[in-house]
Amino acid sequence: MAKKILPLEEGDYYLSEEGYKVFTEQYLLKRGYCCESGCRHCPYGFDKKTGLHR
């Protein structure tokens, strides 16, 4: 199954000091699933260290 590509809107991300896009909780909730990459604002509670969701 192909993953749906969502257009980015205001509030979906910000730029880190290093210039990387950091997705916000708003965007991650719109996306609708956890990618298990340890996103900084993960609303799904994934812990990259343990590999588990809270």
C-alpha atoms as one frame of an Amber mdcrd trajectory, in Angstrom:
protein
   0.000   0.000   0.000   1.398   3.396  -0.986   1.643   6.031   1.698  -0.382
   9.179   1.126   1.678  12.349   0.643   0.261  15.304   2.557   0.951  18.878
   1.487   2.763  20.853   4.184   0.789  23.655   5.792   1.651  26.391   8.262
   2.392  24.875  11.662   3.339  21.445  10.278   7.077  21.952  10.814   9.767
  24.361  11.903  13.457  24.594  11.049  15.965  23.432  13.638  19.103  25.452
  14.364  20.906  23.103  11.966  18.382  23.838   9.203  16.449  20.546   9.306
  12.655  20.381   9.062  11.205  19.204  12.382   7.639  17.948  12.065   5.219
  19.121  14.728   2.637  17.052  16.578   0.026  18.728  14.347   1.569  17.226
  11.211   2.278  13.818  12.736  -1.359  13.497  13.836  -2.554  14.487  10.336
  -0.270  11.836   8.864  -2.112   9.292  11.000   0.554   6.741  11.892   3.817
   6.346  13.795   6.918   5.875  11.625   8.922   4.608  14.644  11.835   6.939
  13.867  11.824   8.653  17.256  10.348  11.950  16.073  10.887  14.791  18.540
   7.152  15.570  18.762   5.741  12.039  18.379   2.095  12.047  19.550   2.047
   8.227  19.461   4.463   7.792  22.355   7.185   5.858  20.542  10.457   5.531
  22.480  13.359   4.864  20.107  15.549   3.582  22.955  13.147   0.786  23.913
  11.403   0.358  20.553   8.037   0.518  22.314   5.043   2.837  22.392   4.097
   4.242  25.789
